[in-house]
Amino acid sequence: MSADATILAPVRSRPDIRRLSLSIARPLISIGTVFLVWEVAARAGWINAFLFPPPSAIAATLWQELLSGELLQHIGRSLYRLLTGMALAVVFGTLIGIAIGMTAWGRAIFKPLISAFMPVPTLAWTPVLLLLVGINDRTTIIVVFIAAAFEVIYTVVSGIEGMSVRLFWVARSMGASRQQIFWKIILPGIMPYLITGIRLGSGYAWRALIAAEMLAASSYGLGFMIFDASEYMTMEVIYGGILLIAIFGYVIENVIVGRLEAATVEKWGVQVAR
Amino acid sequence: MTPDVAEGSALLKERVTFALFDRAARTVKFLLPIAALLLVWEGAVRAGLAESNILPAPSMVIARAIELLDVTNPAGGMLLTHIATSLYRALSAFAFAVLVAIPLGFLLGLSGTVYRWVSPVISLLLPLPAVAWTPILLVAFGQGDVTIITVCFLGAVFPVLYSTIQGVRSVSRQSVWVVRSMGANFGDIFVRVMLPATLPALMSGLKLGMAHAWRTLVAAEMLAALSSGLGYMIFAARSYMDVPTMFVGIVCLAVIGMLIEHFLFVPLENATTRKWEGAIHVGGRR
């Protein structure tokens, strides 16, 4: 019946300011309600307060960890691994993507290899990497690289395939060299696609990083923090870590790279359909 | 008449053989780089360029796979058990996810008000890796199937939910109006308009959900499995520096993931979306 109400109701026009303030307030209210109900239920003893510690206790623990400097270490180390792995993925992914998109040998060599490696779950490489490179940052960085690289390659290739051949004709007829074509046409042309690839890739990379940190628990990192806390059964730290992982994941994928994507799409007027 | 037919059939035969030949050539071209990589790898190990106990040659991996597949061997022969356990966990988690996510997705997609209030919570949970719940589940349930299946469920449920919501929300109002103006009740609208229009999104959601369940499974099994499962096999092999077993596990994970997509979802798609292809665009384009 609710379907009738929403789909068939006439479209009401609300004042813009009210709608805007509601769109900001609504997430705060709905997420706040969840935490409030949780808090009350935990305090009143309706749910197991050990397994579901009240949000206020989680916030207090996070605050303490923040003051002691531990939390910043964990966050910093996770972000360092993510950024390094992403940077590698962007550089190599773009190069391989261009090789596939522009050259026959690149397509012949890399396409089969990629379709052979793509179905392997990224995290399955972790134990092999642990033996090959040891328990250190390099293992987690390589996992991040693998998780993000396929997405970058995919979007770069589809970017090149989506480019108009006329661009090349025009450039070449005006006597552009191969280098000029690369820097002036291909690179700007794939940029919007590349940013979409980075956005999707960073989402996968963040997920893989957390799991890799749990498996290759070296010393720091948010994934390590929550897995380590499960051995001491400090539930507040686990929940706090999960909350931070969710917030960082959201901010990285939707706010930082998302804004960048929106800006480039606006600037170059390209809509990347995925 | 007869020569014509004979000529035609000869032409057809030629075309069929050509197509077969073309296909074979493409397959060879596709497999060539992979074979080359394996050969270089094998050669590098044999020549002593790579240490065989860290990076075993493909022939050693194959030998280990045969050893692990041999059911009569009491010490080895565990591979099929591992595969069966992993499949059981991934498929049951996926089934739970579908049972929860599709009804919930329709509810959220159909009601704009509920969607607007719940979507912030979903978008907070969406970027969260399912594996991150493992520590809590480990404390609550300990190691074992419950923890693993729950983690996989969490991995699969959000893609299915998200696609279902998007699919339902993209159903055009006009087609609902048209059917309604012709006197259809809510049940008719649901079965004849909503469901066919949502199916493509639903299918891609299911595919994504199963892929997520399978990918999450590996990590979950590494962290929480007691005795079997492919992820457990790979992770346990690490303690014995048994790299060939790891590679056997990795190949199995990739191949089974591909087989699931090929034999579960391609027929499913053929049976549903292709059948209703005409119905999908009702009101959508015009």
Interface residues (C-beta under 8 A of the other chain):
Chain A: M1 S2 A3 D4 A5 T6 I7 L8 R26 P27 I29 S30 I31 V34 L51 A108 I109 F110 K111 P112 L113 S115 A116 F117 P119 V120 P121 T122 L123 A124 W125 T126 P127 V128 L130 L131 L132 G203 W206 R207 A208 I210 A211 M214 L215 G223 I226 F227 A229 S230 M233 M235 I238 Y239 G241 I242 I245 A246 I247 G249 Y250 I252 E253 N254
Chain B: K29 F30 L31 L32 P33 I34 L37 I54 L55 L110 S111 G112 T113 V114 R116 W117 V118 P120 V121 S123 L124 L125 L126 P127 L128 P129 V131 A132 W133 T134 P135 I136 L138 V139 A140 R173 V176 W177 R180 F186 I189 W214 R215 L217 V218 A219 M222 L223 G231 I234 F235 A237 R238 M241 V243 M246 F247 G249 I250 L253 A254 V255 G257 M258
